[in-house]
Amino acid sequence: MITTAEKTNQCFFKQHGITEIDYKDVTILERFINPHGRIMARKRTGVSAQSQRKLAAAIKRARFMGLMPYVAR
């Protein structure tokens, strides 16, 4: 049986000491997008709720600026 201590993952951004998620840092943002170009859920990535909101905003901003595609071909 898995205990709660084994289940919990620390947030990627907290692990690496990233306080602000920059929309221009496409290499980090691409880690949180599936092959179809959709933003992956918190449950799959282990990101905290606060970081997930910042991440989604950064991905959407990067898409709008043309740095990332809306859909994968």
C-alpha positions as CSV (number, residue, x, y, z in Angstrom):
1,M,0.0,0.0,0.0
2,I,1.2,3.5,-0.9
3,T,1.3,6.0,1.9
4,T,0.6,9.7,1.5
5,A,4.3,10.5,2.0
6,E,5.2,8.3,-1.0
7,K,2.5,9.8,-3.2
8,T,3.3,13.4,-2.8
9,N,5.6,15.0,-5.4
10,Q,7.2,18.4,-4.9
11,C,6.4,21.0,-7.4
12,F,9.0,21.2,-10.3
13,F,9.3,25.0,-9.9
14,K,9.8,24.8,-6.1
15,Q,12.4,22.1,-6.6
16,H,14.4,24.2,-8.9
17,G,13.9,27.5,-7.1
18,I,11.9,29.1,-9.9
19,T,9.7,31.8,-8.5
20,E,8.5,33.5,-11.7
21,I,7.5,31.4,-14.8
22,D,8.7,33.3,-17.9
23,Y,6.8,32.9,-21.1
24,K,10.0,33.3,-23.1
25,D,11.5,30.2,-21.6
26,V,10.0,27.8,-24.1
27,T,12.2,24.8,-23.1
28,I,10.6,24.7,-19.6
29,L,7.1,25.3,-20.9
30,E,7.3,22.5,-23.4
31,R,7.8,20.0,-20.6
32,F,4.2,20.6,-19.5
33,I,2.6,20.2,-22.9
34,N,1.5,16.8,-24.3
35,P,2.3,15.7,-27.9
36,H,-1.0,17.1,-29.1
37,G,-0.1,20.6,-27.8
38,R,-2.5,20.6,-24.8
39,I,-1.5,21.8,-21.3
40,M,-1.1,18.7,-19.1
41,A,-3.1,18.5,-15.8
42,R,-1.6,19.0,-12.4
43,K,-2.3,15.4,-11.5
44,R,0.1,14.2,-14.2
45,T,2.9,16.8,-13.7
46,G,2.9,17.2,-9.9
47,V,2.9,21.0,-10.1
48,S,1.3,23.0,-7.3
49,A,-2.0,24.8,-7.9
50,Q,-0.4,28.3,-7.8
51,S,2.3,27.2,-10.2
52,Q,-0.2,25.6,-12.5
53,R,-2.1,28.8,-12.9
54,K,1.1,30.7,-13.6
55,L,2.2,28.0,-16.0
56,A,-1.1,28.1,-17.9
57,A,-0.9,31.9,-18.3
58,A,2.7,31.7,-19.5
59,I,1.9,29.0,-22.0
60,K,-1.1,31.0,-23.3
61,R,1.0,34.1,-23.5
62,A,3.8,32.3,-25.4
63,R,1.2,30.9,-27.8
64,F,-0.2,34.4,-28.4
65,M,3.3,35.8,-29.0
66,G,4.0,33.0,-31.5
67,L,6.7,31.3,-29.5
68,M,4.7,28.1,-29.2
69,P,2.2,26.4,-31.4
70,Y,-1.5,26.1,-30.4
71,V,-1.7,22.6,-31.9
72,A,0.9,20.1,-32.9
73,R,0.9,18.9,-36.5
